[in-house]
Amino acid sequence: MPLQAGSAILDITPASPCHLAGYANRDHPHEGVHDPISLRALYVTNGSEEVVLISADILWFREEIADPIHDGIAQELGITADHVMLCGTHTHSAPVTNGSNANAEYLHFLAAQTLAAVTLAKGRAEAVTLRVARGESHIGVNRREQKPGGEVVLGENPDGPIDREILLTSFLSSSGKTIAEVCSFATHGTVMGGDSYQLSGDWCGLAASAIESASEGAFLFMNGGSANVNPVGRSRPSNFEIAERHAKTFTADIAKTRESYESQEVDCSLKGHFKQIELPRKQHDVEDGMGRTRRVRIHGLRIGPLRIVGFPGEVFSETALGVKQSAPSSAIAVNSYTTGGSAGYVAIREAFDTGGYEVRVSPYSQDAEQVLRFEFITLLSELK
């Protein structure tokens, strides 16, 4: 049986005031809506297996909300949790999703909308063919800027390593209609800073909505190895003009990427897999009795030629690049903010030589990134 796929887009804009995620300095709920936020669902089946991919204009699906969503989809639709990947776009202008009592009602709404979107997408499934394209965008910049005195700050380092690849997978009906597009690209959703109390999908949500307005299908954005990547030209105080400019640029980048579609052999493989890994902790945490390692669950999903591996925290560009280079001819997405959000930053070994924000807040030692990279590559092999 050929692959069948369906998609759905539902509004997840809160009706009541919610505390926004991403910045600790915010001290009250949001004050307005600059642009509505959405949840996109893609359902795919080959007749014997089913997989679901979700992309939502939120920081991430923290475990407190991810687990009930998985339970609901399993109970209502019979799709197991390992076959349902939950991706946050990582906008810093959407409601907190970590179980905060302040947003308790919103979390129930988000879970209900997720189940509804998957149900709608499944009901719309039709035969599809897949096409994969690769492009690039320059709206992001390595953010680990080193000052003359040696201090590393969150700024702009135009010479720093960065993964600029756009990996785009399109699902087309027999009539050529776009059912959905799945995009992996790495840049933080942080044009809007902590001084902004306006709800927004930031540049990535604005871009997805613009792309959908010119297409018949859902545009599912997944944020890649963006732990050390910020949007170019962030301003303080926050300025929506910059977010809108980046969205317009990225929309044009997607259009150009479509021009490079690769011919694909028919591949109807569908798989999903969770993998428990152990990442080494910083020495002071070991000395405090927290144990030598921290257990983290990474998530893999295969949809035909596309293999996605995701981390419930923040992955560096160098990690994503290294994993992709293990199979350069394959369509591989390496994502942050996937099926969880409590795992924190995994800084590369070289970052420990200069320090900086990512190293300071990471719970892991300098050896953790090599472990994560190895486990990602192992998980990719398990998705073959």
C-alpha positions in Angstrom: 0.0 0.0 0.0 1.4 3.5 -0.9 1.8 6.0 1.8 -1.4 7.9 2.8 -1.2 11.3 4.6 -3.4 14.0 5.9 -2.8 17.2 7.8 -4.7 19.7 9.9 -4.0 23.2 11.3 -5.8 24.4 14.4 -5.6 27.6 16.4 -4.1 27.4 19.8 -4.2 31.1 20.7 -5.3 31.4 24.4 -8.6 33.1 25.1 -7.5 34.2 28.6 -4.3 35.8 29.9 -1.4 33.4 30.1 2.2 33.7 31.3 4.6 33.5 28.4 7.6 31.1 28.2 11.2 31.7 27.4 12.3 34.6 29.6 12.6 34.5 33.4 12.2 38.3 33.7 8.5 38.4 32.7 6.4 39.0 35.7 2.8 39.1 34.4 0.5 37.5 31.8 0.5 38.5 28.1 -1.1 41.8 27.2 -2.3 41.1 23.6 -2.0 39.1 20.5 0.3 40.2 17.7 -0.3 37.1 15.6 -2.4 34.0 16.4 -0.5 30.8 17.2 -1.2 27.5 15.6 -0.7 23.7 15.9 -0.1 21.6 12.8 -0.6 17.8 12.6 0.6 15.4 10.0 -0.7 11.8 10.0 0.9 9.1 7.8 0.1 5.5 7.3 1.3 2.6 5.1 -1.6 0.4 6.0 0.1 -1.4 8.8 1.9 1.3 10.6 0.9 4.9 11.6 3.0 7.8 12.6 2.1 11.4 13.7 4.2 14.5 13.6 3.1 17.6 15.5 4.5 21.1 15.2 3.1 23.8 17.5 3.9 27.5 18.0 5.0 27.0 21.6 8.4 26.9 23.3 8.2 23.1 23.6 5.9 20.3 24.8 7.2 19.8 28.3 6.8 16.4 29.8 3.9 17.5 31.9 1.8 18.2 28.8 3.5 15.6 26.4 2.5 12.6 28.5 -1.2 13.4 28.6 -1.2 14.1 24.9 0.4 10.8 24.2 -2.0 9.0 26.4 -5.0 10.7 24.7 -3.9 9.8 21.2 -3.1 6.2 22.2 -6.5 5.8 23.9 -8.6 7.5 21.2 -6.7 6.6 18.0 -4.6 3.6 19.0 -1.3 5.2 18.0 1.5 4.5 20.4 3.5 7.3 22.0 6.8 6.3 20.2 5.0 6.9 16.9 3.9 10.4 17.9 6.6 13.1 17.7 5.8 16.5 19.4 7.8 19.5 18.2 7.8 23.0 19.6 8.9 25.7 17.2 10.6 27.4 20.3 9.0 30.8 20.0 9.6 32.7 23.2 6.3 34.5 22.9 3.8 31.6 23.6 2.3 30.3 26.8 4.3 28.4 29.4 3.8 24.6 29.0 5.6 23.2 32.1 2.6 22.5 34.2 2.4 26.0 35.7 -0.8 26.5 37.7 -1.1 29.9 36.1 -1.7 28.3 32.7 -3.5 25.2 33.8 -6.7 25.9 31.8 -4.6 26.5 28.7 -2.8 23.2 29.0 -6.1 21.4 28.9 -7.0 23.4 25.8 -3.7 22.6 24.1 -4.0 18.9 24.8 -7.6 18.9 23.4 -6.6 20.8 20.3 -3.7 18.4 19.7 -5.9 15.3 19.8 -8.5 17.1 17.6 -5.8 18.0 15.0 -4.5 14.4 14.8 -8.1 13.1 14.5 -8.8 15.6 11.6 -5.5 14.8 9.9 -6.2 11.0 10.1 -9.7 11.5 8.6 -8.2 13.4 5.7 -5.6 10.8 4.7 -5.1 10.2 1.0 -2.4 8.6 -1.2 0.7 10.8 -1.4 4.2 10.9 -2.9 7.1 12.4 -1.1 9.8 14.8 -2.4 12.8 16.0 -0.5 14.7 19.3 -1.1 17.7 21.0 0.5 18.3 24.7 0.6 19.7 27.2 3.0 18.9 30.4 4.9 21.0 33.2 6.5 18.5 34.6 9.0 20.5 33.0 11.8 23.9 33.6 13.3 26.1 31.8 15.8 25.4 33.7 19.0 28.5 32.9 21.0 30.3 36.2 20.6 33.7 36.5 22.3 34.6 40.0 23.6 38.1 41.4 23.5 38.6 40.4 27.1 37.7 36.8 26.4 34.2 36.8 27.9 31.6 34.9 25.8 28.2 36.6 25.6 24.9 36.1 23.8 25.6 38.3 20.8 26.6 37.6 17.1 29.6 35.6 16.0 29.4 35.6 12.1 32.5 33.4 11.9 31.1 30.8 14.3 29.9 27.3 13.2 26.3 27.2 12.1 24.0 24.7 10.4 22.2 26.8 7.7 20.6 23.8 5.9 16.9 23.8 5.2 15.6 20.2 4.9 12.2 20.2 3.3 10.0 17.2 2.7 6.7 17.7 0.7 3.7 15.4 0.7 1.8 15.6 -2.5 -1.5 14.1 -3.5 -2.1 12.3 -6.8 -3.4 15.6 -8.2 -0.3 17.5 -7.2 -1.9 19.2 -4.2 0.4 19.9 -1.2 -0.9 17.9 1.7 1.9 19.1 4.0 5.5 20.3 4.1 7.9 19.3 6.9 10.8 21.6 7.4 13.8 21.4 9.7 15.9 24.5 10.2 17.9 25.9 13.1 17.4 29.4 14.5 16.0 30.4 17.9 12.6 32.0 18.0 13.9 35.0 20.0 13.5 38.1 17.8 11.0 39.2 20.5 12.7 39.6 23.9 11.5 39.5 27.5 10.2 43.0 27.3 7.5 41.9 24.9 4.2 40.7 26.4 2.5 40.2 23.0 1.6 36.6 22.0 3.4 35.6 18.8 4.9 32.7 16.8 7.9 34.9 16.3 9.7 34.7 12.9 9.0 31.0 12.5 5.3 31.2 13.2 4.9 34.2 11.0 6.7 32.4 8.2 4.7 29.2 8.6 1.4 31.2 8.3 2.6 33.1 5.3 3.7 29.9 3.5 0.3 28.3 4.3 -1.6 31.3 3.0 -0.1 30.5 -0.4 -0.5 26.7 -0.2 -3.2 24.2 0.5 -1.3 22.2 3.1 0.2 22.6 6.6 3.8 23.8 7.1 5.3 21.9 10.0 8.4 23.7 11.2 10.9 21.8 13.4 13.8 23.7 15.0 17.1 22.0 14.5 20.5 22.4 16.2 19.8 25.9 17.4 21.2 26.0 20.9 23.9 28.4 19.8 22.0 30.1 17.0 19.9 33.3 17.3 18.2 35.4 14.6 20.4 38.1 13.0 19.9 41.7 14.2 17.8 41.1 17.3 16.9 44.5 18.8 16.1 45.6 22.3 13.5 46.8 22.9 11.8 44.1 20.8 10.7 45.0 17.3 8.2 43.0 15.3 9.5 44.6 12.2 12.6 42.4 12.4 10.5 39.2 13.0 8.3 40.0 10.0 11.4 40.7 7.9 12.9 37.4 8.8 9.6 35.6 8.1 9.5 37.2 4.6 13.1 36.2 3.9 12.6 32.6 5.1 9.4 32.3 3.0 11.5 33.3 0.0 14.2 30.8 1.0 11.6 28.0 1.1 10.3 28.9 -2.3 13.9 28.7 -3.6 14.5 25.4 -1.8 11.5 23.8 -3.6 13.4 24.3 -6.9 15.9 21.7 -5.8 13.6 18.7 -5.2 15.5 15.5 -5.5 14.1 12.4 -7.2 13.0 9.9 -4.6 12.6 6.1 -4.8 9.3 4.9 -3.4 9.8 4.3 0.3 6.9 3.5 2.5 8.8 2.8 5.7 7.2 4.2 8.9 8.9 3.8 12.3 9.0 5.5 15.7 11.4 4.8 18.6 12.2 6.1 22.0 15.8 5.6 23.3 16.9 6.1 26.8 20.4 7.5 27.1 22.7 8.4 29.9 24.5 11.8 29.7 27.4 12.5 32.1 26.8 15.3 34.7 29.0 18.1 35.7 31.4 17.1 38.5 29.9 19.4 41.2 26.5 17.7 40.6 28.2 14.3 41.0 29.8 15.5 44.2 26.4 16.7 45.4 25.1 13.2 45.2 23.0 13.5 42.0 24.7 10.6 40.3 27.3 10.4 37.5 24.7 10.5 34.7 21.4 12.0 33.9 18.9 9.8 32.0 17.3 11.4 29.0 14.9 10.1 26.4 15.6 10.9 22.8 13.0 10.3 20.0 13.3 9.0 16.5 10.7 9.0 13.7 10.9 7.7 10.1 8.5 8.8 7.4 9.7 7.2 4.1 13.1 8.7 3.2 13.0 11.2 6.0 14.6 10.2 9.4 14.1 12.6 12.3 16.0 12.4 15.6 15.0 14.8 18.4 16.2 15.9 21.8 14.0 17.3 24.6 16.3 20.2 25.1 18.9 22.3 23.2 21.3 20.8 20.6 24.3 22.7 19.2 24.7 23.3 15.5 28.0 21.3 15.6 26.1 18.3 16.9 23.5 18.5 14.2 26.1 18.9 11.5 28.1 15.9 12.8 25.1 13.6 12.9 24.1 14.6 9.4 27.6 14.0 8.1 27.4 10.4 9.3 25.0 9.8 6.3 25.4 12.8 4.0 23.2 11.4 1.2 20.3 10.7 3.5 17.4 13.0 4.5 18.2 13.5 8.2 16.7 16.1 10.5 18.4 16.6 13.9 16.0 18.6 16.1 15.9 20.3 19.5 12.7 20.9 21.5 11.3 17.4 20.7 8.9 15.4 22.8 9.8 17.1 26.0 11.7 20.1 27.2 13.4 19.5 30.5 16.8 18.2 29.3 18.6 21.5 29.0 21.6 22.4 26.9 24.2 19.9 25.7 27.3 22.1 24.9 30.1 20.9 22.7 33.5 20.2 24.3 35.1 23.2 22.7 32.6 25.6 24.4 33.9 24.6 27.8 37.2 26.3 27.0 35.6 29.7 26.9 32.4 29.2 28.9 29.3 31.3 28.3 25.6 31.0 28.9 25.1 27.6 27.4 28.0 26.0 29.4 26.9 27.8 32.6 23.3 26.5 32.5 24.0 23.1 31.1 23.7 20.2 33.7 26.2 18.1 31.7 30.0 17.7 31.5 32.2 18.4 28.5 31.9 14.7 27.6 28.1 14.7 27.2 28.0 16.0 23.6 30.0 13.1 22.2 27.7 10.7 23.9 24.6 12.4 22.5 26.1 12.5 19.0 26.9 8.8 19.2 23.4 8.0 20.5 21.7 10.0 17.7 23.7 8.1 15.1 22.8 4.8 16.7 19.1 5.8 16.8 19.3 6.7 13.1 20.5 3.2 12.3 17.6 1.8 14.3 15.2 3.7 12.1 16.5 2.0 8.9 
